[in-house]
């Protein structure tokens, strides 16, 4: 959900550096997708992934909306819809609320 090349967190710092590298060439439009927990049908990272994928849905109502989980299929759909829609030039960072709005716009 966050990306900051100056963060003390390695993961957030790497994401921030990657986003900066994507912005650097000066593309006309850049869409940065920042999901929270990706829901997949496979457990990819062992016990920790299994625990998070099991507990997160039960606790999500306590968390801010931007921290809600999203199925990879829904994220992919939002990415496609976003790429196909007219948008202003520049850099946009999209989070859970944007993904859901894009999904509703297709209906």
N, C-alpha and C positions, 0 to 999 in steps of 0.2 A: 504494500500500500504506500510505502514511503520510499523515497530515493534521495540520497544526499551524499555527494562525494566527500563531504567533510565529516560525516557521521563517525562516531566511535564504534558503531556496530559494523562489523566486516560486511555482512550481507547487504545492509542498507547502503554502505559506502560503494560496494561493487555495483549495485543497481544504479546509484547516482552517477558513477563514472561511465557506465554503459549508456545511460541516457544522454550524458554530455557528449559522448562520442557520436551518438546518433544525430544530435542536434548540430554538431560542428560543421558538417558539409554544407549546411544551408539549404536543405530541401525546402520546397515550397510549402509542404504540409507534413507535419509529424504528429502522429497520434500515439501517445504513451498510455498503455493499458496497465492499471495498477489494481489487480484483484487481490483479495485477501486470501482465503483458503480455497484452493482449487479442489473440487470434488471429482474424483475419478472412480471408475469401477474397479480399478486395480489398486492394491496397496503397494506403493512403489518404494517406500523407505522403511520398511520393517515395522517393529512394534510401536515406535514413536508415531509413525504415520497412522497406524491403526487406531491408536488411542485418540489422537487429535480428530480423526475423521469420525470417530464414534461420539466423543464428548462435545465437540464444537457445536453440532446442531442443537444440543440440549441447552447450551449456554449462550447461544447467539442472541437470544432475546435480551440478554443483559448488556450486550455490547452495542456500540454505536452502529448505525446501519451500514456504514462504510466497511465494517469488519465482517459482514455477512459472507457466508460461503457462496460459491457459484459453481455450477456444473461446467465442465470444460466445453460441453456442447453449447451451452448458453453463452459462454464467453466467446466462443468461435463465431456464433451467430451474430453477436453484437459487433465483433470486429468486422465481419463482412458487411453488415448493414452500415456501419460507420464509414467504411471505405467507399461504399457506393453512394453515400449521400453528399450533397453539396455542402461544403463547409468553408469557413474563412481560412485564409492562409495563416501559417504560423504553427506554433506548438500547442497541443492540447493534451492535458493529462486527464484520463477518464478513470473513474472508480465505480464501485458497485451501483450507485444511483444512476449513473450514466448508462451502465450496461442494461439495467432494468428498463430505463426509458427507451433505449434503442430497441429492446425486445418488444415493448408495447407499441412502438411506432410501426412495426411491421404488420401488426394485426389489422 
